[in-house]
Amino acid sequence: MSRVEVDGVGIEYEVSGAGRPVVLLHGFPDTGRLWRHQAPVLAAAGFQVIVPDLRGYGRSGKPEAVDAYSIPVLAGDVLAILGALGIGQAHVVGHDWGAALAWAIASFAPDNVDHLAVLSVGHPATFRRTMEQRQKSWYMLLFQFPGVAETWLSADDWANFRNWAGHPDTDQVIADLEANGSLTPALNYYRANIPPESWIAPPLQLPPVQSPTMGIWSTGDIALTEVQMTDSADNVAGPWRYERLDGPGHWMQLEAPDRVSELLLDFLPR
């Protein structure tokens, strides 16, 4: 593992392979371990694969301030990793909060993004456009309550988390959250970026994404509608590609690892 310091916060990341760089960004409640099936495949195919533990997760730093987890700050972490490696432009692949972060980087730092691939989470402007998506996102309001959300998720051996999330790596994820003290930092992503007032505010207006972009959504996703991904095309000025995976749930990298790897290899130029 390597480490870069960003305003006193250490960000851990792992690099494998050599070639055209690709950054893999995880989301809630994971670490870079989420990409364990895709990273070696991409490295073997001729990519330099960069997999960070985003701040708050794994062995990366965990600042206490909620606003230390805002998207612009997270984007600064990713760009700092690229800077430390002497990389000007990379493919960026993100899932869940990592996808939201990837959208933002592609919008505001277009020169740093070659191709963009987003899994599960569509563009911020289209994310909560429908009532169905707002209903599926009920937990984001629960997560705003410090202490209450932590207790709801972790009480009774994490019973609510186990029943609600259906994570394929549930036991390992819980062990990592406990060992690294990551639960509150993980929830701070929601508190910093989707406060309650944002639910009634106009949609975010971001510069259109110039990079060729691929969105992937899976039919078994408990938290996300298909339309929030397909409507994302409206915010992409570059070429847009949409892929629908029938069957897998939210964590498609773990439930359909070979298919996800195939799509990334087909989309990302080497």
TIPA-472814 format. One line per field, with one value per residue (C-alpha): residue number from 1; x, y, z. Coordinates in Angstrom, 3 decimals, m for minus. Layout:
N
pos = (NUM | ...) $
px = (X | ...) $
py = (Y | ...) $
pz = (Z | ...) $
END
This chain:
270
pos = (1 | 2 | 3 | 4 | 5 | 6 | 7 | 8 | 9 | 10 | 11 | 12 | 13 | 14 | 15 | 16 | 17 | 18 | 19 | 20 | 21 | 22 | 23 | 24 | 25 | 26 | 27 | 28 | 29 | 30 | 31 | 32 | 33 | 34 | 35 | 36 | 37 | 38 | 39 | 40 | 41 | 42 | 43 | 44 | 45 | 46 | 47 | 48 | 49 | 50 | 51 | 52 | 53 | 54 | 55 | 56 | 57 | 58 | 59 | 60 | 61 | 62 | 63 | 64 | 65 | 66 | 67 | 68 | 69 | 70 | 71 | 72 | 73 | 74 | 75 | 76 | 77 | 78 | 79 | 80 | 81 | 82 | 83 | 84 | 85 | 86 | 87 | 88 | 89 | 90 | 91 | 92 | 93 | 94 | 95 | 96 | 97 | 98 | 99 | 100 | 101 | 102 | 103 | 104 | 105 | 106 | 107 | 108 | 109 | 110 | 111 | 112 | 113 | 114 | 115 | 116 | 117 | 118 | 119 | 120 | 121 | 122 | 123 | 124 | 125 | 126 | 127 | 128 | 129 | 130 | 131 | 132 | 133 | 134 | 135 | 136 | 137 | 138 | 139 | 140 | 141 | 142 | 143 | 144 | 145 | 146 | 147 | 148 | 149 | 150 | 151 | 152 | 153 | 154 | 155 | 156 | 157 | 158 | 159 | 160 | 161 | 162 | 163 | 164 | 165 | 166 | 167 | 168 | 169 | 170 | 171 | 172 | 173 | 174 | 175 | 176 | 177 | 178 | 179 | 180 | 181 | 182 | 183 | 184 | 185 | 186 | 187 | 188 | 189 | 190 | 191 | 192 | 193 | 194 | 195 | 196 | 197 | 198 | 199 | 200 | 201 | 202 | 203 | 204 | 205 | 206 | 207 | 208 | 209 | 210 | 211 | 212 | 213 | 214 | 215 | 216 | 217 | 218 | 219 | 220 | 221 | 222 | 223 | 224 | 225 | 226 | 227 | 228 | 229 | 230 | 231 | 232 | 233 | 234 | 235 | 236 | 237 | 238 | 239 | 240 | 241 | 242 | 243 | 244 | 245 | 246 | 247 | 248 | 249 | 250 | 251 | 252 | 253 | 254 | 255 | 256 | 257 | 258 | 259 | 260 | 261 | 262 | 263 | 264 | 265 | 266 | 267 | 268 | 269 | 270) $
px = (0.000 | 1.077 | m0.064 | m0.498 | m1.137 | m3.872 | m4.111 | m3.044 | m5.321 | m3.557 | m5.124 | m4.041 | m4.019 | m2.729 | m1.175 | m0.832 | 0.093 | 1.626 | 0.138 | m2.707 | m3.906 | m7.371 | m8.682 | m11.302 | m13.412 | m15.510 | m18.574 | m20.565 | m19.728 | m16.740 | m13.010 | m10.863 | m11.316 | m14.601 | m12.590 | m10.595 | m12.010 | m11.597 | m8.202 | m6.105 | m7.998 | m7.376 | m3.729 | m3.219 | m4.797 | m2.216 | m3.546 | m1.947 | m4.692 | m5.025 | m7.382 | m7.702 | m9.404 | m11.337 | m11.033 | m12.933 | m12.411 | m9.760 | m6.436 | m7.055 | m7.489 | m10.792 | m11.217 | m14.024 | m15.573 | m18.591 | m17.618 | m14.296 | m16.283 | m17.777 | m17.412 | m14.936 | m12.658 | m12.936 | m12.133 | m9.027 | m7.904 | m8.184 | m6.381 | m3.648 | m3.102 | m2.773 | m0.367 | 1.748 | 2.006 | 2.796 | m0.410 | m2.158 | m5.101 | m6.683 | m9.754 | m12.065 | m14.429 | m16.758 | m19.469 | m22.040 | m20.442 | m17.411 | m19.671 | m20.975 | m17.366 | m16.395 | m19.201 | m17.954 | m14.325 | m15.329 | m17.453 | m15.019 | m11.627 | m12.309 | m8.662 | m7.868 | m10.484 | m9.960 | m12.959 | m15.595 | m17.453 | m20.132 | m21.770 | m25.212 | m25.352 | m26.374 | m25.586 | m26.301 | m28.756 | m30.960 | m30.464 | m33.623 | m35.727 | m38.501 | m40.682 | m39.726 | m36.064 | m36.843 | m38.740 | m35.834 | m33.509 | m35.389 | m32.307 | m30.392 | m32.649 | m32.181 | m28.419 | m28.567 | m29.110 | m25.781 | m25.830 | m29.298 | m28.118 | m25.038 | m27.171 | m29.822 | m27.207 | m25.031 | m27.420 | m28.087 | m24.991 | m25.788 | m29.200 | m30.705 | m27.654 | m27.658 | m31.361 | m31.459 | m28.231 | m27.844 | m24.132 | m22.384 | m19.439 | m21.523 | m19.323 | m16.087 | m17.595 | m18.834 | m15.466 | m13.726 | m16.164 | m15.613 | m11.847 | m11.211 | m13.846 | m15.344 | m19.082 | m19.471 | m17.066 | m19.021 | m22.286 | m20.666 | m20.630 | m24.436 | m24.382 | m21.890 | m23.379 | m27.110 | m28.402 | m32.190 | m32.583 | m31.093 | m34.224 | m36.256 | m33.533 | m33.270 | m31.122 | m27.401 | m26.189 | m22.794 | m20.772 | m21.633 | m19.239 | m16.969 | m15.451 | m16.834 | m19.040 | m20.512 | m23.271 | m23.976 | m27.089 | m28.246 | m31.869 | m31.502 | m30.405 | m32.440 | m31.567 | m31.453 | m33.886 | m32.922 | m34.124 | m31.701 | m28.946 | m30.455 | m31.436 | m27.785 | m27.190 | m28.658 | m25.602 | m22.956 | m21.654 | m19.285 | m20.314 | m22.752 | m23.118 | m25.599 | m25.376 | m28.077 | m27.173 | m30.134 | m30.017 | m27.205 | m27.908 | m26.225 | m22.749 | m22.438 | m18.631 | m19.060 | m22.211 | m21.295 | m17.520 | m16.654 | m19.345 | m18.274 | m14.649 | m15.633 | m17.551 | m14.676 | m12.163 | m14.431 | m15.023 | m11.676 | m9.021 | m5.621) $
py = (0.000 | 3.561 | 6.710 | 10.342 | 13.146 | 15.649 | 18.530 | 16.212 | 13.321 | 10.202 | 8.376 | 4.776 | 3.288 | 0.229 | 0.147 | m2.936 | m3.516 | m1.146 | 0.751 | 3.180 | 4.228 | 3.391 | 4.430 | 2.259 | 4.118 | 2.230 | 3.468 | 2.743 | 0.714 | m0.795 | m0.375 | m0.885 | m4.607 | m4.293 | m4.363 | m7.517 | m9.388 | m6.565 | m5.152 | m8.219 | m8.673 | m5.060 | m5.246 | m8.425 | m6.714 | m3.936 | m1.251 | 0.476 | m0.098 | 2.346 | 1.359 | 3.743 | 3.306 | 6.581 | 8.782 | 7.380 | 3.793 | 1.142 | 2.571 | 5.984 | 8.985 | 9.659 | 13.352 | 14.167 | 17.128 | 16.222 | 18.653 | 16.830 | 14.259 | 16.619 | 15.644 | 18.435 | 17.274 | 13.641 | 14.684 | 16.435 | 13.138 | 11.313 | 14.062 | 14.036 | 10.323 | 10.945 | 13.784 | 11.603 | 9.035 | 11.653 | 10.886 | 13.651 | 11.686 | 8.364 | 6.290 | 6.680 | 3.911 | 4.376 | 2.499 | 3.905 | 6.969 | 6.267 | 6.758 | 10.074 | 11.102 | 9.942 | 12.026 | 15.088 | 14.611 | 14.164 | 17.313 | 19.629 | 18.167 | 16.973 | 17.122 | 14.461 | 11.940 | 9.840 | 7.476 | 7.376 | 4.267 | 4.588 | 1.614 | 1.782 | 5.539 | 7.940 | 11.606 | 13.847 | 15.948 | 12.942 | 10.900 | 11.883 | 13.050 | 10.475 | 9.720 | 6.051 | 6.906 | 9.170 | 6.324 | 3.937 | 6.525 | 6.680 | 5.493 | 8.623 | 10.665 | 8.200 | 8.450 | 12.203 | 11.588 | 11.201 | 8.365 | 7.251 | 5.945 | 4.303 | 2.484 | 1.474 | m0.123 | m1.813 | m2.901 | m6.602 | m7.721 | m5.355 | m6.970 | m4.037 | m3.648 | m7.364 | m7.427 | m4.168 | m4.117 | m7.746 | m7.179 | m10.294 | m9.628 | m8.728 | m10.277 | m8.881 | m5.424 | m5.330 | m6.505 | m3.745 | m1.068 | m2.103 | m2.588 | 0.709 | 2.869 | 3.626 | 3.668 | 7.333 | 8.513 | 6.405 | 8.013 | 11.436 | 11.034 | 11.301 | 14.081 | 16.187 | 15.777 | 15.062 | 17.115 | 17.165 | 20.569 | 19.156 | 17.044 | 20.138 | 22.100 | 22.298 | 19.571 | 20.168 | 21.864 | 20.480 | 21.049 | 18.292 | 15.359 | 15.489 | 12.017 | 8.906 | 7.498 | 4.088 | 3.604 | 0.141 | m0.688 | m4.039 | m5.141 | m6.504 | m3.170 | m2.460 | 1.217 | 2.577 | 2.837 | 2.264 | 5.669 | 7.583 | 5.911 | 6.056 | 9.728 | 10.471 | 10.532 | 14.060 | 15.223 | 13.635 | 15.623 | 12.847 | 9.379 | 7.589 | 3.833 | 2.065 | m1.521 | m3.314 | m6.436 | m8.730 | m10.457 | m8.989 | m6.745 | m3.517 | m5.015 | m6.240 | m6.435 | m9.292 | m10.904 | m10.762 | m10.176 | m11.643 | m9.660 | m6.397 | m7.064 | m7.846 | m4.578 | m2.544 | m4.242 | m3.643 | 0.029 | 1.284 | 1.773 | 0.327) $
pz = (0.000 | m0.710 | 1.067 | 0.144 | 2.643 | 1.777 | 4.249 | 7.047 | 6.060 | 4.833 | 1.895 | 1.339 | m2.133 | m3.915 | m7.372 | m9.567 | m13.183 | m15.689 | m18.621 | m19.083 | m15.585 | m14.277 | m10.855 | m9.122 | m6.526 | m3.970 | m2.099 | 1.080 | 3.140 | 1.341 | 0.964 | m2.091 | m1.418 | m3.342 | m6.581 | m5.784 | m8.798 | m11.324 | m10.314 | m11.247 | m14.517 | m15.517 | m14.460 | m16.480 | m19.494 | m19.486 | m17.156 | m14.203 | m11.631 | m8.735 | m5.911 | m2.949 | 0.372 | 0.307 | 3.381 | 6.336 | 5.215 | 5.776 | 6.887 | 5.341 | 7.613 | 9.383 | 10.166 | 12.586 | 10.773 | 8.639 | 5.898 | 5.540 | 3.530 | 0.950 | m2.695 | m3.542 | m0.727 | m1.844 | m5.401 | m4.090 | m2.548 | m5.870 | m7.763 | m5.096 | m5.714 | m9.437 | m8.722 | m6.445 | m9.241 | m11.880 | m13.776 | m15.658 | m17.027 | m16.050 | m16.666 | m13.667 | m12.538 | m9.568 | m7.694 | m5.257 | m3.565 | m5.729 | m8.761 | m7.428 | m6.878 | m10.372 | m11.914 | m10.043 | m11.052 | m14.695 | m14.525 | m12.774 | m13.731 | m17.286 | m18.303 | m15.699 | m16.898 | m20.009 | m19.949 | m17.200 | m16.013 | m13.329 | m11.634 | m9.973 | m9.283 | m12.018 | m12.479 | m9.446 | m11.483 | m12.281 | m9.127 | m7.215 | m10.131 | m9.544 | m6.529 | m6.812 | m6.325 | m3.391 | m1.756 | m2.311 | m0.771 | 2.566 | 4.443 | 3.394 | 5.683 | 8.544 | 8.080 | 8.819 | 12.540 | 14.380 | 16.867 | 15.822 | 12.451 | 13.937 | 16.518 | 13.990 | 11.749 | 14.374 | 17.168 | 17.736 | 15.824 | 12.947 | 12.397 | 10.494 | 8.293 | 7.497 | 6.651 | 4.709 | 2.718 | 1.654 | 1.067 | m0.338 | 2.013 | 5.060 | 7.745 | 6.305 | 5.788 | 9.374 | 10.662 | 8.691 | 9.872 | 13.482 | 13.290 | 11.554 | 13.237 | 9.834 | 10.498 | 11.426 | 8.694 | 6.189 | 7.281 | 7.066 | 3.275 | 3.415 | 6.013 | 4.079 | 0.613 | 0.940 | 3.889 | 4.375 | 2.702 | m0.485 | m0.969 | m1.798 | m3.571 | m7.366 | m8.941 | m9.041 | m12.195 | m13.179 | m16.340 | m18.835 | m18.846 | m21.876 | m21.470 | m23.140 | m20.385 | m19.606 | m17.032 | m15.645 | m13.621 | m12.245 | m11.959 | m8.427 | m6.953 | m3.817 | m3.651 | m7.178 | m10.082 | m13.691 | m14.863 | m12.647 | m14.642 | m18.124 | m17.714 | m16.955 | m20.699 | m20.678 | m18.725 | m20.939 | m23.892 | m24.933 | m26.182 | m23.833 | m23.398 | m21.131 | m19.916 | m17.917 | m15.958 | m15.335 | m11.957 | m9.850 | m6.890 | m5.882 | m5.519 | m9.084 | m8.895 | m6.419 | m7.801 | m11.499 | m11.366 | m14.746 | m16.550 | m14.916 | m15.815 | m19.419 | m19.731 | m18.340 | m20.640 | m23.629 | m22.780 | m21.489 | m24.168 | m23.402) $
END
